[in-house]
Amino acid sequence: MHHLGISRAHTTTPVLLLIDPAEVTVISIDTQTVLSTHTIDPNRGYWRNKKREPGRWPGSRS
């Protein structure tokens, strides 16, 4: 099982997932906006949202 880091703000948002061999894109059905993009890495269980700055990592913006 893999987990996509989208955001708690979108917990109940209906979404459309576009999946290709290298990337997953999550789009809100209601607003037609891209919520997140993720690089597929089958060796990891959690795929970070590439559209957001990492929160607790060195060099990240607060």
N, C-alpha and C positions, 0 to 999 in steps of 0.2 A: 504494500500500500504506500502511496506517495501523498505528501501533503503540500498544498500550494499556499504560500504566505500572501494572502490578499490584504486583509485588514479586518479587524473586528467590526468596523463601521459598516461592512458589507455582509454581515452574517446572514441576513434573511433576503438578500438581493438575488432575484432570479438572474442567472448568468448563462452565457453561451461560451463554450470552450472550443477554441480552434487549435487543433493539435496537428503538428507535423513532426517528422523524425527528430528535429533538433530543438523545437520550442513549443511552449503552450502559451496561448494568449487568452485572457479572460475578459469578456465583454459583458457589460450590464445590458440586459434585455430592455429594461425600462428606459434608460437614458442613451443607449447606444454608445457609451464611452468605454474606452479600454481601461480596465481596472488594474490589470497587471500582466506582465510577461515573465516567463520562466524558462530558463535553459534546462533541457532534459538531461539529467545525469542519473542513469539507472542504479548507480552505486550509492546514492543518497536517498534518504526517506523524506527530506524536506527540501523543497525547491524555493529559494528566496525570490521575492518580487524584484525584478531588475529595474523597475520604474521608481523605486524608493531608495533613498540613501540608507545604508545600514545604520541602525540605531545605536548600538552599544559597541561598535567597532572603533578602533583607533583611527583618528583622522575624520570621523564622521561629524556632520553638522548636527547640532541639537535642535 
